Amino acid sequence: MLMRCRSRPVLWRGLILAAGVGMVVGGLGTSAQAIPGQTSTLSTTANVVVGSSITLTALVPSFVLAGNPGETDVTTDPAVTMLVTTNNNEGYSVTVQSTTPTLNPTLPGNSDTIPIGSLEVREAGTTTYNPPSNTAPVLVRSQAGPSLPAGDIITNEFRITIPFVIPDTYTAVLDYVVTTL
């Protein structure tokens, strides 16, 4: 009987231990369930880098001044127009420069030329004409601030007093340059 008494507490301890282990192991075997409304948040910053741009478009490809020696002719129709588009907040300038020191004849055998300084240019609406040069650009427009979103229409007027030269068409290439300030 003594033996029996001793086995009973051991048996009880074994049953309690087994039940505890079963609860722990059984608890691990249950399926996980989502808990609604939980969130985790992080942020990012959008950075848009806008560069400065400038374009010169729609420049009239050529213009004609005509007359007899001693007469003065001014470009009026069509005027020399161009479109400047820039987002530069400091503004822009427009210059013109001749590629040659003279207006050169187109007829073979004609050796006459017209000095490029005989041709004069100004921004429409201003009063002072300036002679273009082949050595330095001539400022024909300066603006503080950006152009309109669709661009600024720039108009230049040219004039010349026709010199005493052989009848011909005299030409020179004029380069326009727009520069951000």
WODAMO-V392421 format. One record per backbone hydrogen bond with DSSP energy under -0.5 kcal/mol. CO is the residue of the C=O (numbers start at 1). NH is the residue of the N-H. E is the energy in kcal/mol with one decimal. If there is no record, write none. Layout:
# WODAMO-V392421
<<CO,NH,E> <CO,NH,E>>
This chain:
# WODAMO-V392421
<<1,5,-2.3> <2,6,-2.1> <3,7,-2.1> <4,8,-1.9> <5,9,-1.3> <6,10,-1.2> <7,11,-2.9> <8,12,-2.7> <9,13,-2.5> <10,14,-2.3> <11,15,-2.4> <12,16,-2.6> <13,17,-2.4> <14,18,-2.4> <15,19,-2.4> <16,20,-2.3> <17,21,-2.4> <18,22,-2.4> <19,23,-1.9> <20,24,-2.0> <21,25,-3.0> <22,26,-2.7> <23,27,-2.1> <24,28,-1.4> <25,29,-0.9> <27,30,-0.9> <34,36,-0.6> <35,38,-1.0> <44,46,-0.5> <45,47,-0.5> <46,48,-0.5> <47,49,-0.6> <48,50,-0.7> <49,51,-0.6> <53,87,-1.2> <53,88,-0.6> <55,85,-2.2> <57,83,-3.2> <68,71,-2.4> <71,162,-3.2> <73,160,-1.9> <76,79,-0.5> <78,77,-0.5> <79,81,-0.9> <80,156,-3.3> <81,60,-2.0> <82,154,-2.8> <83,57,-2.7> <84,152,-3.3> <85,55,-2.1> <86,147,-1.8> <88,91,-1.0> <91,181,-2.1> <92,143,-2.9> <93,179,-2.3> <94,140,-3.0> <94,141,-1.3> <95,177,-2.3> <96,138,-2.7> <97,175,-3.4> <101,116,-2.7> <102,104,-0.6> <103,114,-2.1> <104,171,-2.7> <107,110,-1.6> <109,111,-0.6> <112,105,-0.7> <114,103,-3.6> <115,118,-2.3> <116,119,-1.3> <118,161,-0.6> <119,132,-0.8> <120,159,-2.0> <121,130,-2.8> <122,157,-2.8> <123,126,-2.1> <127,129,-0.5> <130,121,-2.8> <133,98,-2.3> <136,133,-0.5> <138,96,-1.9> <141,94,-3.0> <143,92,-2.1> <148,151,-1.9> <152,84,-2.6> <152,154,-0.6> <154,82,-1.8> <155,124,-3.0> <156,80,-1.7> <157,122,-1.9> <158,75,-3.0> <159,120,-2.6> <160,73,-2.3> <160,162,-0.7> <162,70,-3.5> <163,165,-1.3> <168,170,-0.6> <169,106,-0.8> <171,104,-2.9> <173,99,-2.4> <173,175,-0.5> <174,176,-0.5> <175,97,-2.0> <177,95,-2.6> <179,93,-2.4>>
